Amino acid sequence: MHLADAWYCAHQGRQIGPLALQQMQETMLHMSEPESALVWRAGFSNWMKASDVAEFSALTLRPPPVPPDQHPTWRVRWWWYPVPFITWGVGSQIGRKVMAWNHVQRRKAKALRR
């Protein structure tokens, strides 16, 4: 790495560098607030915010917060309630035994009615 290609970063009281561009980009991915980091390299007159430097602008983009009135709402459908019970009833040994017992009880009730 040439010194002309070296990047330096100041973030939360720490100075990082010299690093190659790719190393600096990887480092910024792990920062909690990369947009507030200051970066410098040869050719810059002063430290610049990472969000103002073309090489880091894509890493510092954050979407705006979702407006509170546009959060998705979940509605529980009526048919969601029996699904766990059906799954338990059909898919387990206990469920199969209960279904077999129920079948026997129905046959007995039917025989008594005759």
N, CA, C and O atoms as a GROMACS GRO file, in nm:
protein
  456
    1MET      N    1   0.084  -0.117   0.000
    1MET     CA    2   0.000   0.000   0.000
    1MET      C    3   0.089   0.124   0.000
    1MET      O    4   0.180   0.137   0.081
    2HIS      N    5   0.060   0.212  -0.092
    2HIS     CA    6   0.132   0.340  -0.097
    2HIS      C    7   0.073   0.436   0.004
    2HIS      O    8  -0.046   0.427   0.037
    3LEU      N    9   0.154   0.525   0.054
    3LEU     CA   10   0.102   0.622   0.150
    3LEU      C   11  -0.001   0.714   0.087
    3LEU      O   12  -0.087   0.768   0.157
    4ALA      N   13   0.005   0.732  -0.043
    4ALA     CA   14  -0.094   0.815  -0.112
    4ALA      C   15  -0.231   0.747  -0.113
    4ALA      O   16  -0.334   0.813  -0.125
    5ASP      N   17  -0.230   0.614  -0.101
    5ASP     CA   18  -0.356   0.538  -0.100
    5ASP      C   19  -0.406   0.509   0.041
    5ASP      O   20  -0.510   0.445   0.057
    6ALA      N   21  -0.334   0.556   0.143
    6ALA     CA   22  -0.369   0.525   0.282
    6ALA      C   23  -0.486   0.612   0.328
    6ALA      O   24  -0.492   0.732   0.299
    7TRP      N   25  -0.577   0.549   0.400
    7TRP     CA   26  -0.693   0.618   0.457
    7TRP      C   27  -0.681   0.618   0.609
    7TRP      O   28  -0.630   0.523   0.668
    8TYR      N   29  -0.728   0.724   0.669
    8TYR     CA   30  -0.731   0.738   0.815
    8TYR      C   31  -0.874   0.770   0.855
    8TYR      O   32  -0.949   0.833   0.780
    9CYS      N   33  -0.911   0.726   0.973
    9CYS     CA   34  -1.047   0.747   1.021
    9CYS      C   35  -1.043   0.786   1.168
    9CYS      O   36  -0.965   0.731   1.245
   10ALA      N   37  -1.126   0.880   1.206
   10ALA     CA   38  -1.144   0.918   1.346
   10ALA      C   39  -1.290   0.893   1.380
   10ALA      O   40  -1.381   0.948   1.317
   11HIS      N   41  -1.311   0.810   1.481
   11HIS     CA   42  -1.450   0.774   1.518
   11HIS      C   43  -1.455   0.745   1.667
   11HIS      O   44  -1.380   0.661   1.718
   12GLN      N   45  -1.543   0.814   1.738
   12GLN     CA   46  -1.566   0.795   1.881
   12GLN      C   47  -1.436   0.801   1.961
   12GLN      O   48  -1.411   0.716   2.047
   13GLY      N   49  -1.354   0.901   1.932
   13GLY     CA   50  -1.231   0.922   2.007
   13GLY      C   51  -1.115   0.833   1.968
   13GLY      O   52  -1.009   0.839   2.030
   14ARG      N   53  -1.132   0.750   1.868
   14ARG     CA   54  -1.025   0.660   1.821
   14ARG      C   55  -0.980   0.702   1.684
   14ARG      O   56  -1.061   0.749   1.603
   15GLN      N   57  -0.853   0.686   1.657
   15GLN     CA   58  -0.803   0.709   1.522
   15GLN      C   59  -0.758   0.575   1.465
   15GLN      O   60  -0.684   0.500   1.529
   16ILE      N   61  -0.802   0.547   1.345
   16ILE     CA   62  -0.773   0.420   1.278
   16ILE      C   63  -0.695   0.454   1.152
   16ILE      O   64  -0.729   0.549   1.082
   17GLY      N   65  -0.593   0.378   1.122
   17GLY     CA   66  -0.521   0.397   0.998
   17GLY      C   67  -0.372   0.390   1.021
   17GLY      O   68  -0.326   0.393   1.135
   18PRO      N   69  -0.298   0.382   0.917
   18PRO     CA   70  -0.336   0.385   0.776
   18PRO      C   71  -0.391   0.250   0.730
   18PRO      O   72  -0.340   0.145   0.766
   19LEU      N   73  -0.496   0.257   0.650
   19LEU     CA   74  -0.559   0.138   0.593
   19LEU      C   75  -0.582   0.158   0.444
   19LEU      O   76  -0.597   0.270   0.397
   20ALA      N   77  -0.585   0.047   0.372
   20ALA     CA   78  -0.623   0.052   0.231
   20ALA      C   79  -0.773   0.081   0.222
   20ALA      O   80  -0.845   0.062   0.320
   21LEU      N   81  -0.819   0.126   0.108
   21LEU     CA   82  -0.960   0.163   0.090
   21LEU      C   83  -1.053   0.048   0.128
   21LEU      O   84  -1.149   0.069   0.202
   22GLN      N   85  -1.025  -0.071   0.080
   22GLN     CA   86  -1.114  -0.185   0.109
   22GLN      C   87  -1.115  -0.217   0.258
   22GLN      O   88  -1.221  -0.247   0.314
   23GLN      N   89  -1.000  -0.210   0.323
   23GLN     CA   90  -0.995  -0.234   0.467
   23GLN      C   91  -1.076  -0.129   0.542
   23GLN      O   92  -1.146  -0.160   0.638
   24MET      N   93  -1.065  -0.004   0.498
   24MET     CA   94  -1.140   0.103   0.563
   24MET      C   95  -1.291   0.083   0.545
   24MET      O   96  -1.368   0.106   0.638
   25GLN      N   97  -1.332   0.041   0.426
   25GLN     CA   98  -1.474   0.015   0.401
   25GLN      C   99  -1.525  -0.098   0.491
   25GLN      O  100  -1.635  -0.090   0.546
   26GLU      N  101  -1.446  -0.204   0.505
   26GLU     CA  102  -1.484  -0.315   0.592
   26GLU      C  103  -1.492  -0.270   0.738
   26GLU      O  104  -1.581  -0.313   0.812
   27THR      N  105  -1.399  -0.185   0.778
   27THR     CA  106  -1.401  -0.132   0.914
   27THR      C  107  -1.527  -0.050   0.938
   27THR      O  108  -1.588  -0.060   1.045
   28MET      N  109  -1.566   0.029   0.840
   28MET     CA  110  -1.684   0.114   0.855
   28MET      C  111  -1.813   0.032   0.863
   28MET      O  112  -1.910   0.076   0.924
   29LEU      N  113  -1.813  -0.085   0.802
   29LEU     CA  114  -1.932  -0.171   0.810
   29LEU      C  115  -1.962  -0.213   0.953
   29LEU      O  116  -2.077  -0.240   0.987
   30HIS      N  117  -1.858  -0.218   1.038
   30HIS     CA  118  -1.875  -0.264   1.175
   30HIS      C  119  -1.894  -0.148   1.273
   30HIS      O  120  -1.909  -0.172   1.393
   31MET      N  121  -1.895  -0.025   1.225
   31MET     CA  122  -1.915   0.091   1.312
   31MET      C  123  -2.064   0.110   1.339
   31MET      O  124  -2.148   0.083   1.254
   32SER      N  125  -2.094   0.157   1.459
   32SER     CA  126  -2.234   0.180   1.494
   32SER      C  127  -2.292   0.300   1.420
   32SER      O  128  -2.409   0.297   1.381
   33GLU      N  129  -2.214   0.404   1.401
   33GLU     CA  130  -2.259   0.524   1.329
   33GLU      C  131  -2.153   0.567   1.228
   33GLU      O  132  -2.082   0.665   1.252
   34PRO      N  133  -2.141   0.496   1.117
   34PRO     CA  134  -2.034   0.530   1.022
   34PRO      C  135  -2.050   0.668   0.960
   34PRO      O  136  -1.951   0.728   0.916
   35GLU      N  137  -2.172   0.721   0.955
   35GLU     CA  138  -2.193   0.852   0.895
   35GLU      C  139  -2.128   0.964   0.976
   35GLU      O  140  -2.100   1.071   0.922
   36SER      N  141  -2.104   0.941   1.105
   36SER     CA  142  -2.042   1.044   1.188
   36SER      C  143  -1.889   1.032   1.191
   36SER      O  144  -1.823   1.117   1.251
   37ALA      N  145  -1.833   0.930   1.128
   37ALA     CA  146  -1.688   0.912   1.126
   37ALA      C  147  -1.624   1.018   1.036
   37ALA      O  148  -1.682   1.060   0.936
   38LEU      N  149  -1.504   1.058   1.073
   38LEU     CA  150  -1.427   1.151   0.992
   38LEU      C  151  -1.318   1.073   0.921
   38LEU      O  152  -1.255   0.987   0.982
   39VAL      N  153  -1.294   1.101   0.794
   39VAL     CA  154  -1.192   1.031   0.717
   39VAL      C  155  -1.096   1.132   0.655
   39VAL      O  156  -1.131   1.248   0.631
   40TRP      N  157  -0.975   1.084   0.631
   40TRP     CA  158  -0.873   1.168   0.569
   40TRP      C  159  -0.779   1.080   0.488
   40TRP      O  160  -0.753   0.966   0.525
   41ARG      N  161  -0.729   1.135   0.379
   41ARG     CA  162  -0.624   1.072   0.301
   41ARG      C  163  -0.543   1.182   0.235
   41ARG      O  164  -0.582   1.299   0.238
   42ALA      N  165  -0.432   1.146   0.177
   42ALA     CA  166  -0.349   1.244   0.108
   42ALA      C  167  -0.430   1.310  -0.002
   42ALA      O  168  -0.497   1.242  -0.079
   43GLY      N  169  -0.423   1.440  -0.010
   43GLY     CA  170  -0.500   1.514  -0.108
   43GLY      C  171  -0.617   1.589  -0.045
   43GLY      O  172  -0.669   1.683  -0.105
   44PHE      N  173  -0.659   1.549   0.074
   44PHE     CA  174  -0.764   1.621   0.146
   44PHE      C  175  -0.700   1.734   0.225
   44PHE      O  176  -0.593   1.716   0.284
   45SER      N  177  -0.762   1.850   0.226
   45SER     CA  178  -0.708   1.961   0.305
   45SER      C  179  -0.746   1.946   0.452
   45SER      O  180  -0.670   1.987   0.540
   46ASN      N  181  -0.864   1.887   0.481
   46ASN     CA  182  -0.912   1.866   0.618
   46ASN      C  183  -0.981   1.730   0.628
   46ASN      O  184  -1.006   1.663   0.527
   47TRP      N  185  -1.011   1.692   0.750
   47TRP     CA  186  -1.090   1.572   0.773
   47TRP      C  187  -1.229   1.597   0.718
   47TRP      O  188  -1.281   1.708   0.728
   48MET      N  189  -1.290   1.493   0.660
   48MET     CA  190  -1.425   1.505   0.604
   48MET      C  191  -1.515   1.398   0.665
   48MET      O  192  -1.469   1.291   0.703
   49LYS      N  193  -1.644   1.430   0.673
   49LYS     CA  194  -1.739   1.328   0.719
   49LYS      C  195  -1.744   1.217   0.615
   49LYS      O  196  -1.741   1.243   0.495
   50ALA      N  197  -1.752   1.094   0.661
   50ALA     CA  198  -1.754   0.979   0.570
   50ALA      C  199  -1.871   0.986   0.475
   50ALA      O  200  -1.861   0.942   0.360
   51SER      N  201  -1.983   1.041   0.519
   51SER     CA  202  -2.100   1.050   0.432
   51SER      C  203  -2.080   1.148   0.316
   51SER      O  204  -2.154   1.143   0.218
   52ASP      N  205  -1.980   1.238   0.328
   52ASP     CA  206  -1.952   1.334   0.221
   52ASP      C  207  -1.845   1.286   0.124
   52ASP      O  208  -1.817   1.354   0.025
   53VAL      N  209  -1.786   1.171   0.149
   53VAL     CA  210  -1.680   1.116   0.064
   53VAL      C  211  -1.741   1.007  -0.024
   53VAL      O  212  -1.807   0.916   0.027
   54ALA      N  213  -1.719   1.015  -0.154
   54ALA     CA  214  -1.783   0.924  -0.250
   54ALA      C  215  -1.754   0.777  -0.219
   54ALA      O  216  -1.842   0.693  -0.235
   55GLU      N  217  -1.634   0.746  -0.175
   55GLU     CA  218  -1.596   0.606  -0.149
   55GLU      C  219  -1.674   0.544  -0.034
   55GLU      O  220  -1.686   0.422  -0.025
   56PHE      N  221  -1.728   0.628   0.056
   56PHE     CA  222  -1.797   0.577   0.174
   56PHE      C  223  -1.945   0.615   0.180
   56PHE      O  224  -2.015   0.572   0.271
   57SER      N  225  -1.991   0.693   0.087
   57SER     CA  226  -2.129   0.742   0.095
   57SER      C  227  -2.231   0.628   0.095
   57SER      O  228  -2.332   0.637   0.166
   58ALA      N  229  -2.208   0.524   0.017
   58ALA     CA  230  -2.304   0.411   0.014
   58ALA      C  231  -2.305   0.336   0.146
   58ALA      O  232  -2.408   0.280   0.184
   59LEU      N  233  -2.192   0.334   0.218
   59LEU     CA  234  -2.186   0.264   0.346
   59LEU      C  235  -2.254   0.342   0.458
   59LEU      O  236  -2.290   0.285   0.561
   60THR      N  237  -2.272   0.472   0.438
   60THR     CA  238  -2.327   0.554   0.544
   60THR      C  239  -2.475   0.587   0.524
   60THR      O  240  -2.535   0.654   0.607
   61LEU      N  241  -2.533   0.540   0.416
   61LEU     CA  242  -2.674   0.568   0.391
   61LEU      C  243  -2.760   0.491   0.490
   61LEU      O  244  -2.739   0.372   0.514
   62ARG      N  245  -2.856   0.558   0.545
   62ARG     CA  246  -2.952   0.495   0.635
   62ARG      C  247  -3.091   0.538   0.589
   62ARG      O  248  -3.112   0.656   0.557
   63PRO      N  249  -3.186   0.446   0.584
   63PRO     CA  250  -3.320   0.486   0.543
   63PRO      C  251  -3.383   0.573   0.651
   63PRO      O  252  -3.349   0.560   0.769
   64PRO      N  253  -3.474   0.661   0.612
   64PRO     CA  254  -3.541   0.742   0.714
   64PRO      C  255  -3.633   0.654   0.798
   64PRO      O  256  -3.674   0.547   0.753
   65PRO      N  257  -3.667   0.698   0.919
   65PRO     CA  258  -3.757   0.616   1.000
   65PRO      C  259  -3.894   0.606   0.936
   65PRO      O  260  -3.941   0.698   0.870
   66VAL      N  261  -3.958   0.492   0.957
   66VAL     CA  262  -4.092   0.470   0.903
   66VAL      C  263  -4.189   0.557   0.982
   66VAL      O  264  -4.186   0.556   1.105
   67PRO      N  265  -4.275   0.632   0.914
   67PRO     CA  266  -4.373   0.713   0.987
   67PRO      C  267  -4.460   0.625   1.076
   67PRO      O  268  -4.497   0.514   1.037
   68PRO      N  269  -4.492   0.673   1.197
   68PRO     CA  270  -4.565   0.587   1.292
   68PRO      C  271  -4.703   0.544   1.243
   68PRO      O  272  -4.753   0.440   1.284
   69ASP      N  273  -4.764   0.622   1.156
   69ASP     CA  274  -4.897   0.584   1.108
   69ASP      C  275  -4.891   0.485   0.993
   69ASP      O  276  -4.996   0.443   0.944
   70GLN      N  277  -4.771   0.447   0.949
   70GLN     CA  278  -4.760   0.355   0.836
   70GLN      C  279  -4.695   0.222   0.872
   70GLN      O  280  -4.650   0.150   0.784
   71HIS      N  281  -4.688   0.190   1.001
   71HIS     CA  282  -4.634   0.060   1.041
   71HIS      C  283  -4.733  -0.048   0.999
   71HIS      O  284  -4.854  -0.029   1.008
   72PRO      N  285  -4.682  -0.162   0.952
   72PRO     CA  286  -4.774  -0.269   0.914
   72PRO      C  287  -4.846  -0.324   1.038
   72PRO      O  288  -4.788  -0.334   1.146
   73THR      N  289  -4.970  -0.358   1.020
   73THR     CA  290  -5.047  -0.417   1.130
   73THR      C  291  -5.079  -0.561   1.094
   73THR      O  292  -5.112  -0.593   0.980
   74TRP      N  293  -5.070  -0.645   1.194
   74TRP     CA  294  -5.100  -0.787   1.174
   74TRP      C  295  -5.238  -0.813   1.228
   74TRP      O  296  -5.272  -0.776   1.341
   75ARG      N  297  -5.318  -0.878   1.146
   75ARG     CA  298  -5.449  -0.920   1.191
   75ARG      C  299  -5.450  -1.071   1.196
   75ARG      O  300  -5.410  -1.138   1.101
   76VAL      N  301  -5.494  -1.124   1.307
   76VAL     CA  302  -5.500  -1.269   1.323
   76VAL      C  303  -5.625  -1.318   1.252
   76VAL      O  304  -5.735  -1.271   1.279
   77ARG      N  305  -5.607  -1.412   1.165
   77ARG     CA  306  -5.720  -1.472   1.094
   77ARG      C  307  -5.784  -1.578   1.183
   77ARG      O  308  -5.716  -1.640   1.264
   78TRP      N  309  -5.912  -1.597   1.168
   78TRP     CA  310  -5.984  -1.691   1.252
   78TRP      C  311  -5.931  -1.833   1.239
   78TRP      O  312  -5.933  -1.909   1.335
   79TRP      N  313  -5.884  -1.868   1.120
   79TRP     CA  314  -5.841  -2.006   1.098
   79TRP      C  315  -5.701  -2.033   1.150
   79TRP      O  316  -5.655  -2.147   1.144
   80TRP      N  317  -5.631  -1.931   1.202
   80TRP     CA  318  -5.499  -1.954   1.262
   80TRP      C  319  -5.512  -2.021   1.399
   80TRP      O  320  -5.422  -2.094   1.441
   81TYR      N  321  -5.624  -1.998   1.468
   81TYR     CA  322  -5.638  -2.052   1.603
   81TYR      C  323  -5.639  -2.205   1.608
   81TYR      O  324  -5.570  -2.261   1.693
   82PRO      N  325  -5.713  -2.275   1.523
   82PRO     CA  326  -5.714  -2.421   1.536
   82PRO      C  327  -5.591  -2.490   1.478
   82PRO      O  328  -5.571  -2.610   1.501
   83VAL      N  329  -5.508  -2.420   1.403
   83VAL     CA  330  -5.394  -2.484   1.337
   83VAL      C  331  -5.302  -2.556   1.435
   83VAL      O  332  -5.268  -2.671   1.409
   84PRO      N  333  -5.260  -2.495   1.548
   84PRO     CA  334  -5.173  -2.571   1.640
   84PRO      C  335  -5.239  -2.696   1.696
   84PRO      O  336  -5.175  -2.799   1.715
   85PHE      N  337  -5.370  -2.686   1.721
   85PHE     CA  338  -5.440  -2.801   1.778
   85PHE      C  339  -5.454  -2.913   1.675
   85PHE      O  340  -5.442  -3.031   1.708
   86ILE      N  341  -5.480  -2.875   1.552
   86ILE     CA  342  -5.491  -2.975   1.445
   86ILE      C  343  -5.356  -3.041   1.424
   86ILE      O  344  -5.347  -3.163   1.409
   87THR      N  345  -5.251  -2.960   1.422
   87THR     CA  346  -5.116  -3.014   1.404
   87THR      C  347  -5.083  -3.110   1.516
   87THR      O  348  -5.030  -3.219   1.493
   88TRP      N  349  -5.114  -3.069   1.639
   88TRP     CA  350  -5.086  -3.156   1.753
   88TRP      C  351  -5.170  -3.282   1.744
   88TRP      O  352  -5.122  -3.391   1.772
   89GLY      N  353  -5.296  -3.266   1.706
   89GLY     CA  354  -5.386  -3.381   1.702
   89GLY      C  355  -5.351  -3.481   1.596
   89GLY      O  356  -5.362  -3.602   1.620
   90VAL      N  357  -5.310  -3.437   1.480
   90VAL     CA  358  -5.283  -3.528   1.369
   90VAL      C  359  -5.138  -3.576   1.371
   90VAL      O  360  -5.110  -3.690   1.335
   91GLY      N  361  -5.048  -3.489   1.412
   91GLY     CA  362  -4.906  -3.520   1.396
   91GLY      C  363  -4.838  -3.589   1.511
   91GLY      O  364  -4.721  -3.625   1.498
   92SER      N  365  -4.905  -3.611   1.622
   92SER     CA  366  -4.836  -3.672   1.736
   92SER      C  367  -4.898  -3.807   1.770
   92SER      O  368  -5.010  -3.839   1.729
   93GLN      N  369  -4.824  -3.886   1.846
   93GLN     CA  370  -4.875  -4.016   1.890
   93GLN      C  371  -4.996  -3.999   1.978
   93GLN      O  372  -5.094  -4.073   1.966
   94ILE      N  373  -4.990  -3.902   2.067
   94ILE     CA  374  -5.103  -3.878   2.157
   94ILE      C  375  -5.226  -3.839   2.076
   94ILE      O  376  -5.337  -3.884   2.102
   95GLY      N  377  -5.204  -3.754   1.977
   95GLY     CA  378  -5.314  -3.711   1.892
   95GLY      C  379  -5.378  -3.828   1.818
   95GLY      O  380  -5.500  -3.837   1.807
   96ARG      N  381  -5.294  -3.919   1.769
   96ARG     CA  382  -5.349  -4.036   1.699
   96ARG      C  383  -5.426  -4.126   1.797
   96ARG      O  384  -5.530  -4.183   1.761
   97LYS      N  385  -5.376  -4.139   1.920
   97LYS     CA  386  -5.446  -4.220   2.020
   97LYS      C  387  -5.580  -4.156   2.055
   97LYS      O  388  -5.681  -4.225   2.070
   98VAL      N  389  -5.580  -4.024   2.068
   98VAL     CA  390  -5.706  -3.954   2.098
   98VAL      C  391  -5.804  -3.972   1.985
   98VAL      O  392  -5.923  -3.993   2.008
   99MET      N  393  -5.756  -3.964   1.862
   99MET     CA  394  -5.845  -3.982   1.747
   99MET      C  395  -5.898  -4.125   1.740
   99MET      O  396  -6.015  -4.147   1.708
  100ALA      N  397  -5.813  -4.222   1.772
  100ALA     CA  398  -5.858  -4.362   1.773
  100ALA      C  399  -5.961  -4.384   1.884
  100ALA      O  400  -6.063  -4.450   1.862
  101TRP      N  401  -5.935  -4.329   2.004
  101TRP     CA  402  -6.030  -4.339   2.115
  101TRP      C  403  -6.163  -4.275   2.077
  101TRP      O  404  -6.269  -4.331   2.105
  102ASN      N  405  -6.157  -4.159   2.014
  102ASN     CA  406  -6.277  -4.089   1.971
  102ASN      C  407  -6.356  -4.174   1.872
  102ASN      O  408  -6.479  -4.178   1.878
  103HIS      N  409  -6.286  -4.240   1.780
  103HIS     CA  410  -6.351  -4.326   1.682
  103HIS      C  411  -6.424  -4.442   1.752
  103HIS      O  412  -6.538  -4.475   1.717
  104VAL      N  413  -6.359  -4.503   1.849
  104VAL     CA  414  -6.420  -4.614   1.924
  104VAL      C  415  -6.543  -4.565   2.000
  104VAL      O  416  -6.646  -4.632   2.002
  105GLN      N  417  -6.533  -4.447   2.062
  105GLN     CA  418  -6.646  -4.393   2.137
  105GLN      C  419  -6.764  -4.364   2.045
  105GLN      O  420  -6.879  -4.386   2.084
  106ARG      N  421  -6.738  -4.316   1.927
  106ARG     CA  422  -6.847  -4.290   1.831
  106ARG      C  423  -6.915  -4.420   1.791
  106ARG      O  424  -7.037  -4.428   1.782
  107ARG      N  425  -6.833  -4.525   1.767
  107ARG     CA  426  -6.892  -4.654   1.730
  107ARG      C  427  -6.980  -4.709   1.843
  107ARG      O  428  -7.087  -4.763   1.819
  108LYS      N  429  -6.930  -4.694   1.968
  108LYS     CA  430  -7.007  -4.743   2.083
  108LYS      C  431  -7.139  -4.665   2.093
  108LYS      O  432  -7.244  -4.724   2.115
  109ALA      N  433  -7.133  -4.534   2.076
  109ALA     CA  434  -7.254  -4.452   2.085
  109ALA      C  435  -7.351  -4.488   1.974
  109ALA      O  436  -7.473  -4.490   1.995
  110LYS      N  437  -7.298  -4.517   1.858
  110LYS     CA  438  -7.383  -4.554   1.744
  110LYS      C  439  -7.448  -4.690   1.769
  110LYS      O  440  -7.565  -4.710   1.736
  111ALA      N  441  -7.373  -4.782   1.829
  111ALA     CA  442  -7.428  -4.915   1.857
  111ALA      C  443  -7.536  -4.906   1.965
  111ALA      O  444  -7.634  -4.980   1.959
  112LEU      N  445  -7.519  -4.816   2.062
  112LEU     CA  446  -7.620  -4.804   2.169
  112LEU      C  447  -7.749  -4.745   2.113
  112LEU      O  448  -7.858  -4.777   2.162
  113ARG      N  449  -7.739  -4.660   2.014
  113ARG     CA  450  -7.858  -4.598   1.956
  113ARG      C  451  -7.942  -4.697   1.878
  113ARG      O  452  -8.061  -4.673   1.856
  114ARG      N  453  -7.887  -4.805   1.836
  114ARG     CA  454  -7.961  -4.904   1.755
  114ARG      C  455  -8.046  -4.992   1.837
  114ARG      O  456  -8.114  -5.080   1.783
   0.00000   0.00000   0.00000
